[in-house]
Amino acid sequence: MGTPNTPSTTAELQAEIARLTKINSELKAAEAAEFRIQVSEKGAISVYGLGRFPVSLYKEQWSKVLSHASEILQFGEKHSAELEANQVKAKVAAQVEKQTKAKAK
């Protein structure tokens, strides 16, 4: 005996589980693909959308990494045969390169 909006039969419960599983999968996929930046609880800069976990560094660390962006990109090009391809990584690398060129102007 369910309440008015609660499924009560096994078929209804299974349908509701399937519906919620689908929604959960869609949300996870959207979150994983979304490139976003936010401040972490510990005051670091966290970049989401590169992989399963965020990349979090403090401001000074990001500055140091970004100051070597051209070296990192050159290294990636030089060792491209050894590296795994990932479309998200390629998009981020392109964004970093674009921002680096804009700063140089």
LOMI-818890 format. One line per field, with one value per atom (N, C-alpha, C): atom name; residue number from 0; residue in three letters; x negated, y negated, z negated. Coordinates in steps of 0.02 Angstrom, whole numbers, padded with zeros to 5 digits. Atoms other than C-alpha are relative to their C-alpha. Layout:
site: CA; ...
pos: NUM; ...
code: ALA; ...
X: X; ...
Y: Y; ...
Z: Z; ...
This chain:
site: N; CA; C; N; CA; C; N; CA; C; N; CA; C; N; CA; C; N; CA; C; N; CA; C; N; CA; C; N; CA; C; N; CA; C; N; CA; C; N; CA; C; N; CA; C; N; CA; C; N; CA; C; N; CA; C; N; CA; C; N; CA; C; N; CA; C; N; CA; C; N; CA; C; N; CA; C; N; CA; C; N; CA; C; N; CA; C; N; CA; C; N; CA; C; N; CA; C; N; CA; C; N; CA; C; N; CA; C; N; CA; C; N; CA; C; N; CA; C; N; CA; C; N; CA; C; N; CA; C; N; CA; C; N; CA; C; N; CA; C; N; CA; C; N; CA; C; N; CA; C; N; CA; C; N; CA; C; N; CA; C; N; CA; C; N; CA; C; N; CA; C; N; CA; C; N; CA; C; N; CA; C; N; CA; C; N; CA; C; N; CA; C; N; CA; C; N; CA; C; N; CA; C; N; CA; C; N; CA; C; N; CA; C; N; CA; C; N; CA; C; N; CA; C; N; CA; C; N; CA; C; N; CA; C; N; CA; C; N; CA; C; N; CA; C; N; CA; C; N; CA; C; N; CA; C; N; CA; C; N; CA; C; N; CA; C; N; CA; C; N; CA; C; N; CA; C; N; CA; C; N; CA; C; N; CA; C; N; CA; C; N; CA; C; N; CA; C; N; CA; C; N; CA; C; N; CA; C; N; CA; C; N; CA; C; N; CA; C; N; CA; C; N; CA; C; N; CA; C; N; CA; C; N; CA; C; N; CA; C; N; CA; C; N; CA; C; N; CA; C; N; CA; C; N; CA; C; N; CA; C; N; CA; C; N; CA; C
pos: 0; 0; 0; 1; 1; 1; 2; 2; 2; 3; 3; 3; 4; 4; 4; 5; 5; 5; 6; 6; 6; 7; 7; 7; 8; 8; 8; 9; 9; 9; 10; 10; 10; 11; 11; 11; 12; 12; 12; 13; 13; 13; 14; 14; 14; 15; 15; 15; 16; 16; 16; 17; 17; 17; 18; 18; 18; 19; 19; 19; 20; 20; 20; 21; 21; 21; 22; 22; 22; 23; 23; 23; 24; 24; 24; 25; 25; 25; 26; 26; 26; 27; 27; 27; 28; 28; 28; 29; 29; 29; 30; 30; 30; 31; 31; 31; 32; 32; 32; 33; 33; 33; 34; 34; 34; 35; 35; 35; 36; 36; 36; 37; 37; 37; 38; 38; 38; 39; 39; 39; 40; 40; 40; 41; 41; 41; 42; 42; 42; 43; 43; 43; 44; 44; 44; 45; 45; 45; 46; 46; 46; 47; 47; 47; 48; 48; 48; 49; 49; 49; 50; 50; 50; 51; 51; 51; 52; 52; 52; 53; 53; 53; 54; 54; 54; 55; 55; 55; 56; 56; 56; 57; 57; 57; 58; 58; 58; 59; 59; 59; 60; 60; 60; 61; 61; 61; 62; 62; 62; 63; 63; 63; 64; 64; 64; 65; 65; 65; 66; 66; 66; 67; 67; 67; 68; 68; 68; 69; 69; 69; 70; 70; 70; 71; 71; 71; 72; 72; 72; 73; 73; 73; 74; 74; 74; 75; 75; 75; 76; 76; 76; 77; 77; 77; 78; 78; 78; 79; 79; 79; 80; 80; 80; 81; 81; 81; 82; 82; 82; 83; 83; 83; 84; 84; 84; 85; 85; 85; 86; 86; 86; 87; 87; 87; 88; 88; 88; 89; 89; 89; 90; 90; 90; 91; 91; 91; 92; 92; 92; 93; 93; 93; 94; 94; 94; 95; 95; 95; 96; 96; 96; 97; 97; 97; 98; 98; 98; 99; 99; 99; 100; 100; 100; 101; 101; 101; 102; 102; 102; 103; 103; 103; 104; 104; 104
code: MET; MET; MET; GLY; GLY; GLY; THR; THR; THR; PRO; PRO; PRO; ASN; ASN; ASN; THR; THR; THR; PRO; PRO; PRO; SER; SER; SER; THR; THR; THR; THR; THR; THR; ALA; ALA; ALA; GLU; GLU; GLU; LEU; LEU; LEU; GLN; GLN; GLN; ALA; ALA; ALA; GLU; GLU; GLU; ILE; ILE; ILE; ALA; ALA; ALA; ARG; ARG; ARG; LEU; LEU; LEU; THR; THR; THR; LYS; LYS; LYS; ILE; ILE; ILE; ASN; ASN; ASN; SER; SER; SER; GLU; GLU; GLU; LEU; LEU; LEU; LYS; LYS; LYS; ALA; ALA; ALA; ALA; ALA; ALA; GLU; GLU; GLU; ALA; ALA; ALA; ALA; ALA; ALA; GLU; GLU; GLU; PHE; PHE; PHE; ARG; ARG; ARG; ILE; ILE; ILE; GLN; GLN; GLN; VAL; VAL; VAL; SER; SER; SER; GLU; GLU; GLU; LYS; LYS; LYS; GLY; GLY; GLY; ALA; ALA; ALA; ILE; ILE; ILE; SER; SER; SER; VAL; VAL; VAL; TYR; TYR; TYR; GLY; GLY; GLY; LEU; LEU; LEU; GLY; GLY; GLY; ARG; ARG; ARG; PHE; PHE; PHE; PRO; PRO; PRO; VAL; VAL; VAL; SER; SER; SER; LEU; LEU; LEU; TYR; TYR; TYR; LYS; LYS; LYS; GLU; GLU; GLU; GLN; GLN; GLN; TRP; TRP; TRP; SER; SER; SER; LYS; LYS; LYS; VAL; VAL; VAL; LEU; LEU; LEU; SER; SER; SER; HIS; HIS; HIS; ALA; ALA; ALA; SER; SER; SER; GLU; GLU; GLU; ILE; ILE; ILE; LEU; LEU; LEU; GLN; GLN; GLN; PHE; PHE; PHE; GLY; GLY; GLY; GLU; GLU; GLU; LYS; LYS; LYS; HIS; HIS; HIS; SER; SER; SER; ALA; ALA; ALA; GLU; GLU; GLU; LEU; LEU; LEU; GLU; GLU; GLU; ALA; ALA; ALA; ASN; ASN; ASN; GLN; GLN; GLN; VAL; VAL; VAL; LYS; LYS; LYS; ALA; ALA; ALA; LYS; LYS; LYS; VAL; VAL; VAL; ALA; ALA; ALA; ALA; ALA; ALA; GLN; GLN; GLN; VAL; VAL; VAL; GLU; GLU; GLU; LYS; LYS; LYS; GLN; GLN; GLN; THR; THR; THR; LYS; LYS; LYS; ALA; ALA; ALA; LYS; LYS; LYS; ALA; ALA; ALA; LYS; LYS; LYS
X: -00041; 00000; -00043; 00041; -00094; 00040; -00032; -00057; 00015; -00022; 00019; -00056; 00053; -00149; -00054; 00050; -00241; 00021; -00016; -00251; 00012; -00016; -00173; -00011; 00009; -00193; -00073; 00069; -00353; -00016; 00011; -00335; -00010; 00008; -00313; -00067; 00064; -00464; -00058; 00053; -00571; -00003; -00003; -00514; -00030; 00027; -00556; -00076; 00072; -00729; -00034; 00028; -00762; -00002; -00004; -00706; -00053; 00049; -00815; -00072; 00067; -00965; -00019; 00012; -00949; -00017; 00012; -00939; -00069; 00065; -01090; -00057; 00051; -01192; -00008; 00002; -01147; -00033; 00030; -01196; -00075; 00072; -01363; -00036; 00031; -01400; -00007; 00001; -01356; -00053; 00048; -01461; -00071; 00067; -01611; -00022; 00018; -01606; -00006; -00002; -01580; -00067; 00062; -01739; 00021; -00016; -01723; -00056; 00051; -01831; 00035; -00028; -01793; -00053; 00045; -01877; 00018; -00011; -01898; 00011; -00011; -01856; -00064; 00064; -02042; -00032; 00025; -02062; -00043; 00038; -02139; 00046; -00038; -02085; 00009; -00015; -01998; 00029; -00024; -01974; 00034; -00040; -01837; 00010; -00015; -01801; -00059; 00058; -01975; -00002; -00001; -01945; 00048; -00046; -01861; -00003; 00009; -01933; -00024; 00024; -01967; -00076; 00071; -02142; 00000; -00001; -02170; -00071; 00064; -02319; 00013; -00006; -02346; -00020; 00010; -02356; -00073; 00070; -02547; -00021; 00016; -02556; 00027; -00029; -02438; -00042; 00041; -02542; -00064; 00062; -02699; 00013; -00016; -02617; 00015; -00019; -02542; -00058; 00059; -02707; -00042; 00036; -02775; 00046; -00049; -02624; -00029; 00029; -02722; -00047; 00045; -02852; 00040; -00043; -02714; 00030; -00029; -02631; -00052; 00054; -02797; -00019; 00016; -02834; 00053; -00055; -02662; -00005; 00007; -02692; -00059; 00060; -02866; 00012; -00012; -02802; 00071; -00070; -02631; 00011; -00007; -02663; 00004; 00001; -02689; 00060; -00055; -02539; 00067; -00068; -02359; 00038; -00041; -02237; 00064; -00063; -02090; 00028; -00029; -01972; 00005; -00006; -01945; -00068; 00067; -02132; -00020; 00017; -02152; 00036; -00038; -02016; -00032; 00030; -02096; -00067; 00064; -02268; 00008; -00014; -02196; 00020; -00020; -02116; -00059; 00059; -02278; -00045; 00042; -02375; 00029; -00033; -02248; -00009; 00008; -02256; -00072; 00071; -02446; -00018; 00013; -02452; 00032; -00034; -02326; -00039; 00039; -02434; -00065; 00063; -02589; 00008; -00013; -02508; 00000
Y: 00060; 00000; -00062; 00059; -00149; -00063; 00065; -00331; -00021; 00017; -00423; -00003; 00006; -00458; 00053; -00052; -00302; 00062; -00062; -00150; 00057; -00053; 00002; 00071; -00067; 00148; 00010; -00017; 00237; -00031; 00029; 00180; -00076; 00072; -00001; -00017; 00011; 00011; 00010; -00013; 00085; -00056; 00055; -00050; -00064; 00058; -00184; 00005; -00011; -00109; -00011; 00010; -00105; -00074; 00072; -00286; -00038; 00035; -00345; 00018; -00022; -00243; -00039; 00037; -00326; -00073; 00070; -00500; -00007; 00001; -00462; 00006; -00009; -00403; -00063; 00061; -00558; -00056; 00052; -00672; 00011; -00015; -00584; -00015; 00013; -00594; -00075; 00073; -00779; -00032; 00027; -00815; 00016; -00020; -00720; -00038; 00034; -00807; -00075; 00072; -00981; -00025; 00032; -01086; -00058; 00055; -01196; -00009; 00017; -01281; -00027; 00027; -01315; 00000; 00002; -01352; 00058; -00058; -01197; -00023; 00015; -01188; -00024; 00019; -01209; -00061; 00061; -01363; 00011; -00014; -01281; -00010; 00005; -01299; 00071; -00068; -01139; -00004; -00003; -01101; 00067; -00059; -00977; 00012; -00017; -00886; 00028; -00028; -00820; 00076; -00071; -00648; 00015; -00020; -00557; -00046; 00043; -00670; -00069; 00067; -00858; -00005; 00017; -00928; -00062; 00056; -01041; -00020; 00029; -01154; -00068; 00066; -01311; -00052; 00053; -01478; -00004; 00004; -01483; 00059; -00059; -01306; -00006; 00010; -01347; -00050; 00051; -01501; 00031; -00033; -01395; 00047; -00046; -01262; -00039; 00038; -01391; -00039; 00035; -01484; 00047; -00050; -01322; 00033; -00029; -01291; 00017; -00014; -01304; 00060; -00058; -01180; 00065; -00059; -01059; 00020; -00015; -01073; 00028; -00025; -01048; 00071; -00067; -00897; 00049; -00042; -00827; 00016; -00010; -00851; 00047; -00041; -00774; 00073; -00068; -00621; 00024; -00017; -00609; 00074; -00071; -00431; 00042; -00037; -00376; -00015; 00024; -00468; 00025; -00020; -00412; -00062; 00055; -00519; -00003; 00011; -00593; -00066; 00060; -00717; -00057; 00053; -00812; -00032; 00026; -00829; -00045; 00039; -00892; -00068; 00062; -01023; -00047; 00041; -01084; -00027; 00022; -01090; -00057; 00053; -01195; -00065; 00059; -01313; -00033; 00026; -01331; -00035; 00030; -01365; -00066; 00060; -01494; -00056; 00050; -01582; -00023; 00017; -01577; -00049; 00046; -01658; -00068; 00063; -01790; -00042; 00036; -01835; -00027; 00021; -01847; -00062; 00058; -01979; -00065
Z: 00000; 00000; 00000; -00006; 00063; -00008; 00002; 00041; 00072; -00067; 00190; 00054; -00050; 00279; -00007; 00011; 00223; 00039; -00037; 00339; -00050; 00048; 00257; 00028; -00028; 00378; 00019; -00020; 00424; 00067; -00067; 00605; -00005; 00008; 00551; -00033; 00034; 00435; 00049; -00049; 00574; 00052; -00048; 00695; -00031; 00034; 00566; -00008; 00006; 00535; 00067; -00067; 00722; 00019; -00015; 00740; -00038; 00041; 00597; 00019; -00023; 00658; 00063; -00062; 00828; -00015; 00019; 00751; -00032; 00034; 00641; 00050; -00052; 00791; 00042; -00040; 00891; -00039; 00040; 00747; -00007; 00006; 00724; 00065; -00065; 00910; 00013; -00010; 00917; -00044; 00046; 00764; 00022; -00021; 00831; 00061; -00062; 00999; -00009; 00011; 00927; -00026; 00023; 00912; -00044; 00046; 00760; -00051; 00049; 00631; -00061; 00061; 00450; -00055; 00058; 00284; -00045; 00043; 00176; -00072; 00072; -00010; -00033; 00030; -00047; 00033; -00031; 00062; 00062; -00061; 00215; 00061; -00063; 00397; 00026; -00024; 00454; 00070; -00069; 00638; 00010; -00012; 00679; 00074; -00069; 00841; 00038; -00033; 00877; -00007; 00014; 00806; -00057; 00053; 00665; -00061; 00058; 00531; 00022; -00018; 00530; -00008; 00009; 00548; -00043; 00048; 00398; -00017; 00018; 00373; -00032; 00028; 00272; 00053; -00049; 00363; 00024; -00018; 00360; 00043; -00039; 00427; 00071; -00067; 00572; 00039; -00034; 00611; 00027; -00022; 00619; 00059; -00054; 00728; 00064; -00059; 00845; 00030; -00027; 00861; 00043; -00040; 00936; 00052; -00046; 01049; 00067; -00067; 01211; -00003; 00008; 01146; -00006; 00009; 01094; 00067; -00065; 01264; 00048; -00043; 01355; -00019; 00024; 01246; 00025; -00023; 01289; 00074; -00072; 01474; 00015; -00010; 01464; -00017; 00024; 01371; 00016; -00016; 01454; 00014; -00016; 01513; -00064; 00063; 01333; -00044; 00043; 01261; 00026; -00018; 01258; 00023; -00025; 01356; -00039; 00036; 01265; 00026; -00030; 01346; -00050; 00051; 01183; -00011; 00009; 01159; 00058; -00059; 01336; -00001; 00003; 01311; -00052; 00053; 01149; 00023; -00025; 01229; 00050; -00049; 01370; -00035; 00038; 01245; -00034; 00034; 01147; 00050; -00052; 01306; 00024; -00022; 01361; -00052; 00053; 01192; -00006; 00004; 01192; 00056; -00056; 01364; -00011; 00013; 01310; -00051; 00050; 01159; 00031; -00032; 01270; 00042; -00044; 01380; -00037
